[in-house]
Amino acid sequence: MALDTSLEAPAPVRQIAQAISGWVDRLGAVWVEGQVAQVSRRQGMATVFMVLRDPIADISIPVTCSRVLFDSLNPPLVEGASIVVHAKPTFYAPRGTLSLQARDIRMVGLGELLARLERRRQLLAAEGLFAPKLKRSLPFLPTKVGLVTAPNSAAERDVLEVARRRWPAVTFEIAHAAMQGTRCVAEVIAGVERLDKDGDVDVIVIARGGGSVEDLLPFSDETLIRAVHKVRTPVVSAIGHEPDQPLLDLVADVRAATPTDAAKRVVPDMAEQMALLGTARSRLHRAIEGRLANEQARLDMVRSRPSLATPRSLFDNRAGEVSALAERARRTVAHRLDRAADEISHHRARARALSPLATLERGYAVLQDHAGHVVTAVGEVHAGAAVTIRVSDGRIAATVSADHSPDLATEGSDHV
């Protein structure tokens, strides 16, 4: 029943604690699944204290069980193990704490564990977290490599030694984190996020040595998978050995079989690159030499043509044609000039024949009055008039002394 409280009649803390304790007691025994985060066995005590952690949410709850129950577990219960507990929730009112009193503990078998991982993989895949189109390519030569691994671990030594042997100038930014246990997920996420914020880090490697399926469970944690999915920097997963494949391998941009393989994928081999450079240089040299040889052959072929080998032969062959054309032109011009000269002579003869001077040269004369008008009849002048007589070689001034009528002209006795 709900408590009847008000501002004027509040309930004391003990009453609230007792009410919560009563409600929890009525819950009865429940089956709870979680991951063992901490185990504490105190000498001489018949009770074992544990902390059970939710694999996804950041929630944990204390668990107590009898030493007899704890010692009967096979294999022994260790931190990081996944278990299912049949327990009675209890609320300890004096301290205000909730705990579970374990009555039965079942270890999650490998088959069941793998089945749960497969269901988790399918759910995350359905959300598109493992889509191939989201995979980013690694840089050819990263400026700085971020490494998330356990301090002083074999994985750290393998990555550093192999990478520096392949490319001595490579630099690393290392974020140490627990690679198993209850702190693994939180510390790996913190390391990945810190490296992702570093603008000089071009690629992030998460490296760990081999281990059992239980040891690699943190790298299939949904919280870690979603955190890696959100980062902007390409991520290389190097967890365990070749057969191991936690869900981190699926969300990472590149999956490496081992930490050594991760170093080889992230950093190029200087000796190999020098060999490739030498091969490329040789191929380029041969290509240039071949191109020059081809061009030289084409040039030699062009130069061997008669037009370039003996350029004067073209002029010599055309010289006769030019001479013949010039002679033909001269004959044509001379012929045209002769015809033109004949035409001019004919025209000159015709002009001379039609010229009044030719008539005057035959003994005729032209009579003009004082005004310059040609006199064509006797009546146009009178006695005493001044006239001008035009002959072939000049003019004669005269005066009319008498005129005669036309009928006397035939007698040839006219006098001027």
HUUR-V84886 format. One record per pair of residues at least 12 apart in sequence whose ideal C-beta (glycine too) atoms are under 10 Angstrom apart, sorted by the first residue. I is the first residue (numbers start at 1). J is the second residue. D is the distance in whole Angstrom. If there is no record, write none. Layout:
I:J:D  I:J:D
This chain:
1:19:9  1:22:10  2:19:9  3:15:7  3:16:8  3:19:6  13:93:9  13:96:8  14:93:7  14:94:9  15:93:10  16:93:9  16:96:9  17:91:7  17:92:9  17:93:4  17:94:8  17:95:9  17:96:6  18:91:9  18:93:6  19:91:10  19:93:9  20:91:5  20:93:7  20:96:8  20:98:8  21:90:8  21:91:4  21:92:8  21:93:5  21:96:10  21:98:10  22:91:9  22:93:10  23:89:10  23:91:8  24:88:9  24:89:5  24:90:6  24:91:4  24:92:10  24:93:10  24:98:7  24:99:10  25:88:8  25:89:8  25:90:7  25:91:8  26:89:10  27:88:8  27:89:5  27:90:10  27:91:10  28:88:7  28:89:8  29:85:10  29:86:6  29:87:7  29:88:5  29:89:8  29:100:10  29:101:9  29:102:10  29:103:6  29:104:9  30:85:9  30:86:8  30:87:7  30:88:8  30:89:7  30:100:8  31:84:6  31:85:7  31:86:5  31:87:8  31:104:9  31:106:9  32:52:7  32:54:10  32:61:8  32:63:8  32:83:9  32:84:7  32:85:5  32:86:8  32:87:6  32:89:9  32:100:6  32:102:9  33:52:9  33:54:9  33:55:8  33:82:7  33:83:7  33:84:5  33:85:8  33:106:9  33:108:8  33:116:9  34:50:10  34:51:9  34:52:4  34:53:6  34:54:6  34:55:7  34:59:9  34:60:8  34:61:8  34:63:9  34:81:10  34:82:7  34:83:7  34:84:8  34:85:7  34:100:10  35:51:10  35:52:7  35:53:5  35:54:8  35:55:5  35:60:9  35:79:9  35:80:7  35:81:7  35:82:5  35:83:8  35:108:9  35:181:10  35:182:7  35:185:10  35:214:10  35:217:8  35:218:9  35:221:9  36:50:6  36:51:7  36:52:7  36:53:8  36:63:9  36:77:6  36:78:7  36:79:5  36:80:6  36:81:5  36:82:8  36:83:6  36:85:10  36:105:10  36:181:10  36:182:8  37:50:8  37:51:4  37:52:7  37:53:4  37:54:10  37:60:6  37:61:10  37:63:10  37:79:7  37:80:8  37:181:8  37:182:4  37:183:9  38:50:6  38:51:4  38:52:9  38:53:9  38:60:8  38:62:9  38:63:10  38:79:6  38:181:10  38:182:7  39:51:8  39:63:10  39:70:8  39:76:10  39:77:7  39:78:7  39:79:6  39:81:9  40:62:10  40:64:10  41:67:8  41:70:8  41:71:10  42:67:10  45:67:7  46:66:6  46:67:5  46:68:8  47:64:5  47:65:7  47:66:7  47:67:7  47:70:9  47:101:10  48:63:9  48:64:7  48:65:5  48:66:7  48:67:6  48:68:10  48:69:8  48:70:4  48:71:9  48:77:9  48:102:9  49:62:7  49:63:8  49:64:6  49:65:9  49:99:9  50:62:7  50:63:4  50:64:7  50:65:7  50:70:8  50:77:8  50:79:9  50:83:9  50:85:9  50:99:10  50:100:9  50:102:8  50:105:9  51:63:7  51:79:9  51:99:10  51:182:8  52:83:8  52:85:7  52:87:9  52:99:10  52:100:7  52:102:9  53:79:10  53:80:10  53:182:6  53:185:10  55:82:7  55:116:9  55:120:9  55:185:9  55:217:8  55:218:9  55:220:9  55:221:6  55:222:8  55:223:8  56:120:9  56:185:10  56:221:8  56:222:5  56:223:6  56:226:10  57:222:10  57:223:8  58:185:10  58:186:8  58:223:8  60:182:9  61:87:9  61:89:9  61:97:9  61:98:6  61:99:7  61:100:6  62:90:10  62:92:10  62:97:7  62:98:8  62:99:4  62:100:7  62:101:10  63:83:9  63:85:6  63:87:7  63:99:7  63:100:5  63:101:8  63:102:5  63:105:9  64:87:9  64:90:9  64:99:6  64:100:7  64:101:6  64:102:7  65:77:9  65:85:8  65:87:8  65:100:9  65:101:8  65:102:4  65:103:8  65:104:9  65:105:6  66:101:9  66:102:8  66:103:9  69:102:7  69:103:8  69:104:7  69:105:6  70:102:9  70:105:8  72:105:9  73:105:6  73:106:9  73:107:7  74:107:8  75:107:7  75:214:10  76:107:10  77:105:7  77:107:7  78:181:9  78:214:8  79:180:9  79:181:6  79:182:6  79:183:10  80:180:6  80:181:5  80:182:6  80:183:10  80:184:8  80:214:6  80:215:7  80:217:7  80:218:8  81:105:10  81:107:7  81:108:8  81:113:10  81:214:6  81:217:9  82:107:8  82:108:4  82:109:10  82:112:9  82:113:6  82:116:8  82:214:7  82:217:7  83:102:9  83:105:6  83:106:7  83:107:6  83:108:6  84:104:9  84:105:8  84:106:5  84:107:8  84:108:6  84:112:9  85:100:6  85:101:10  85:102:5  85:103:8  85:104:7  85:105:5  85:106:8  86:100:9  86:102:7  86:103:5  86:104:4  86:105:8  86:106:8  87:99:9  87:100:4  87:101:6  87:102:5  87:103:6  87:104:8  87:105:9  88:100:7  88:101:5  88:102:8  88:103:7  89:101:8  107:214:10  108:214:9  108:217:10  110:212:9  110:213:6  110:214:8  113:213:6  113:214:8  113:217:8  113:220:10  114:213:7  116:220:9  117:213:8  117:216:10  117:217:8  117:220:5  117:245:10  117:246:8  117:247:7  118:247:10  120:220:7  120:221:9  120:222:6  120:225:8  120:247:7  121:220:8  121:225:9  121:245:10  121:246:10  121:247:6  121:250:7  123:222:9  124:220:10  124:222:7  124:225:6  124:226:8  124:229:9  124:247:7  124:250:8  124:251:8  125:247:9  125:250:8  125:251:10  127:226:9  127:229:9  128:229:9  129:222:10  129:225:7  129:226:7  129:228:9  129:229:5  129:230:10  129:247:9  129:250:8  129:251:5  130:225:9  130:229:9  130:247:8  130:249:10  130:250:4  130:251:6  130:252:10  131:251:10  134:229:8  134:251:9  134:253:8  135:234:9  135:235:10  135:251:10  135:252:9  135:253:5  135:254:8  136:203:9  136:232:9  136:233:8  136:234:4  136:235:9  136:252:10  136:253:5  136:254:9  137:234:7  137:253:8  137:254:9  138:202:8  138:203:6  138:234:5  138:235:10  138:236:7  138:253:7  138:254:6  138:265:7  138:266:6  138:267:10  139:202:5  139:203:6  139:234:8  139:266:9  140:202:10  140:267:10  140:268:7  140:273:9  141:167:7  141:169:9  141:170:8  141:202:9  141:266:10  141:267:8  141:268:6  141:273:9  142:163:10  142:167:9  142:170:7  142:171:9  142:172:10  142:200:9  142:201:8  142:202:4  142:203:5  142:204:10  142:233:10  142:234:9  142:266:7  142:267:7  142:268:10  143:170:9  143:171:8  143:199:9  143:200:6  143:201:8  143:202:5  143:203:10  144:170:8  144:171:5  144:172:7  144:173:6  144:195:9  144:198:7  144:199:9  144:200:5  144:201:5  144:202:6  144:203:9  145:159:8  145:160:9  145:163:7  145:167:10  145:170:6  145:171:7  145:172:5  145:173:7  145:174:9  145:195:9  145:201:7  145:202:7  145:203:6  145:204:8  145:205:6  145:236:9  145:262:10  145:263:9  145:266:6  145:267:7  146:172:8  146:173:5  146:174:8  146:175:7  146:191:8  146:192:8  146:194:8  146:195:4  146:196:8  146:198:7  146:200:9  146:201:4  146:202:8  146:203:7  146:204:4  146:205:7  146:206:9  146:233:7  146:235:9  146:236:10  146:266:10  147:159:6  147:160:8  147:163:9  147:172:5  147:173:7  147:174:5  147:175:7  147:176:9  147:191:9  147:195:8  147:201:10  147:203:10  147:204:8  147:205:5  147:206:8  147:207:7  147:236:10  147:238:10  147:259:9  147:262:9  147:263:10  147:266:9  148:173:10  148:174:8  148:175:5  148:176:8  148:177:6  148:179:9  148:187:9  148:188:6  148:189:9  148:190:9  148:191:4  148:192:6  148:194:9  148:195:7  148:204:7  148:205:7  148:206:5  148:207:7  148:208:9  148:235:9  148:238:10  149:174:7  149:175:8  149:176:7  149:177:7  149:179:7  149:188:9  149:191:9  149:205:8  149:206:7  149:207:4  149:208:7  149:209:9  149:238:9  149:259:8  150:176:7  150:177:7  150:178:7  150:179:4  150:180:8  150:184:9  150:187:10  150:207:9  150:208:7  150:209:9  151:174:8  151:176:4  151:177:9  151:178:9  151:179:10  152:176:9  153:176:9  153:179:7  153:207:8  153:208:8  153:209:7  153:259:9  154:207:10  154:208:10  154:209:5  154:210:10  154:259:8  155:179:8  155:205:9  155:206:10  155:207:4  155:208:6  155:209:5  155:210:10  155:238:7  155:239:9  155:240:10  155:258:8  155:259:4  155:260:9  155:262:9  156:172:9  156:174:7  156:176:8  156:207:7  156:208:10  156:209:10  156:259:8  157:259:9  158:207:8  158:209:8  158:238:9  158:258:7  158:259:4  158:260:5  158:261:9  158:262:9  158:263:7  159:172:8  159:174:9  159:205:6  159:207:5  159:236:10  159:238:8  159:256:10  159:258:10  159:259:5  159:260:8  159:261:10  159:262:6  159:263:5  159:264:10  159:266:8  159:267:9  160:172:6  160:174:8  160:259:10  160:263:8  161:260:9  161:263:8  162:258:10  162:259:8  162:260:5  162:261:9  162:262:9  162:263:4  162:264:7  162:266:10  162:267:8  162:269:10  163:205:9  163:259:10  163:260:10  163:262:9  163:263:4  163:264:8  163:266:7  163:267:4  164:263:9  164:267:8  165:263:9  165:267:9  165:269:9  165:270:9  165:271:10  166:263:7  166:264:7  166:266:9  166:267:5  166:268:7  166:269:5  166:270:6  166:271:8  166:272:8  166:273:9  167:263:10  167:266:9  167:267:5  167:268:6  167:269:7  167:270:5  167:271:10  167:273:9  168:267:10  168:270:7  169:267:10  169:270:9  170:263:9  170:266:8  170:267:5  170:268:10  170:270:10  171:200:8  171:201:10  172:201:9  172:205:9  173:191:10  173:194:9  173:195:6  173:198:6  173:200:7  173:201:6  173:204:9  174:191:9  174:195:9  174:205:10  175:187:9  175:188:9  175:190:8  175:191:3  175:192:8  175:193:9  175:194:6  175:195:6  175:198:10  175:201:10  175:204:9  175:206:10  176:191:7  177:189:9  177:190:7  177:191:5  177:192:9  177:206:9  177:208:10  178:218:9  179:206:9  179:207:8  179:208:4  179:209:8  179:211:8  179:215:8  179:216:9  179:218:8  179:219:9  179:239:9  180:208:8  180:211:7  180:212:10  180:214:9  180:215:5  180:216:8  180:217:8  180:218:6  180:219:9  181:215:9  181:218:8  182:218:9  183:218:9  184:208:9  184:215:9  184:216:10  184:217:9  184:218:4  184:219:8  184:221:8  184:224:8  185:217:9  185:218:5  185:219:9  185:220:10  185:221:5  185:222:9  185:223:6  185:224:5  185:225:10  185:227:9  186:218:9  186:221:10  186:223:8  186:224:9  187:218:10  188:206:7  188:208:9  188:218:7  188:219:8  188:221:9  188:223:10  188:224:6  188:227:8  188:228:9  188:248:9  189:221:9  189:223:7  189:224:6  189:226:9  189:227:5  189:228:8  189:231:10  190:227:9  191:204:9  191:206:8  192:204:6  192:206:7  192:224:8  192:227:6  192:228:6  192:230:9  192:231:6  192:233:9  192:235:7  193:227:7  193:228:10  193:230:9  193:231:7  195:231:8  195:233:7  195:235:9  196:227:9  196:228:9  196:230:9  196:231:4  196:232:6  196:233:5  196:235:9  197:231:9  197:232:9  197:233:9  198:233:8  199:233:10  201:233:6  201:234:10  202:233:7  202:234:8  202:266:9  203:233:6  203:234:5  203:235:8  203:236:6  203:253:9  203:254:9  203:262:10  203:265:9  203:266:6  203:267:9  204:228:9  204:231:7  204:233:5  204:234:7  204:235:5  204:236:7  204:237:10  204:252:9  204:253:9  204:266:10  205:234:10  205:235:8  205:236:5  205:237:8  205:238:6  205:252:10  205:254:9  205:256:8  205:259:8  205:262:5  205:263:8  205:265:9  205:266:6  206:219:8  206:224:9  206:228:8  206:235:7  206:236:7  206:237:6  206:238:7  206:239:7  206:248:7  206:249:10  206:252:7  206:256:10  206:259:10  206:262:9  207:236:8  207:237:9  207:238:4  207:239:7  207:256:8  207:258:9  207:259:4  207:260:9  207:262:6  207:263:9  208:237:9  208:238:7  208:239:5  208:240:7  208:244:9  208:246:9  208:248:10  208:258:10  208:259:8  209:238:9  209:239:9  209:240:7  209:241:8  209:258:8  209:259:7  210:239:9  210:240:5  210:241:4  210:242:9  210:243:9  210:244:7  210:258:8  211:239:9  211:240:6  211:241:9  211:244:8  212:240:9  212:244:9  213:240:9  213:244:8  213:246:9  215:239:10  215:240:8  215:244:9  216:239:6  216:240:6  216:244:6  216:245:9  216:246:5  216:247:10  216:248:9  217:246:8  217:247:10  218:239:10  218:246:8  218:248:9  219:237:8  219:239:5  219:240:8  219:244:9  219:245:10  219:246:4  219:247:7  219:248:4  219:249:8  219:252:10  220:239:10  220:245:9  220:246:5  220:247:4  220:248:7  220:249:9  220:250:9  221:246:9  221:247:8  221:248:9  222:247:8  224:246:9  224:247:8  224:248:7  224:251:9  225:246:9  225:247:5  225:248:7  225:250:8  225:251:5  225:252:10  226:251:8  227:251:9  228:247:10  228:248:7  228:251:5  228:252:6  228:253:9  229:251:5  229:252:9  231:253:10  233:253:9  234:252:8  234:253:4  234:254:7  234:266:9  235:248:8  235:251:8  235:252:5  235:253:5  235:254:8  235:255:10  236:249:10  236:252:6  236:253:7  236:254:5  236:255:8  236:256:6  236:259:10  236:261:9  236:262:5  236:263:9  236:265:6  236:266:6  237:249:5  237:250:8  237:251:8  237:252:4  237:253:9  237:254:7  237:255:5  237:256:7  237:262:8  238:252:9  238:254:9  238:255:8  238:256:4  238:257:8  238:258:6  238:259:5  238:260:8  238:261:7  238:262:4  238:263:8  238:265:9  238:266:9  239:252:9  239:255:9  239:256:9  239:257:10  239:258:9  239:259:9  239:262:10  240:257:9  240:258:8  240:259:10  241:257:7  241:258:6  242:256:10  242:257:5  242:258:7  242:261:9  243:257:9  244:257:9  244:258:10  245:257:10  254:266:8  356:390:9  356:392:9  357:390:10  357:391:10  357:392:6  357:393:9  358:392:9  359:392:9  360:390:7  360:391:6  360:392:4  360:393:8  361:391:9  361:392:4  361:393:9  362:392:9  363:391:9  363:392:9  364:390:10  364:391:8  364:392:9  365:389:5  365:390:6  365:391:5  365:392:9  365:395:10  365:396:8  366:388:9  366:389:7  366:390:4  366:391:8  366:395:9  367:380:9  367:381:8  367:387:6  367:388:7  367:389:6  367:390:8  367:396:10  367:398:9  367:400:9  367:416:8  368:387:7  368:388:5  368:389:8  368:390:7  368:395:9  369:381:6  369:385:7  369:386:8  369:387:6  369:388:8  369:400:10  370:385:7  370:386:5  370:387:7  370:388:8  372:388:8  374:390:9  375:387:7  375:388:10  375:389:10  375:400:9  377:406:9  378:400:10  378:403:5  378:404:7  378:405:7  378:406:7  378:408:10  378:409:8  378:414:8  379:403:8  379:405:9  379:406:9  380:403:10  381:400:5  381:403:7  381:416:9  382:400:7  382:402:10  382:403:7  383:399:9  383:400:5  383:401:6  383:402:5  383:403:6  384:399:6  384:400:6  384:401:8  384:402:10  385:398:10  385:399:7  385:400:5  385:401:10  385:403:9  386:398:8  386:399:6  386:400:8  387:399:7  387:400:6  387:416:8  389:416:8  398:416:6  399:416:8  400:415:9  400:416:6  401:415:6  401:416:7  402:414:9  402:415:6  402:416:8  403:415:9  403:416:8  404:416:10
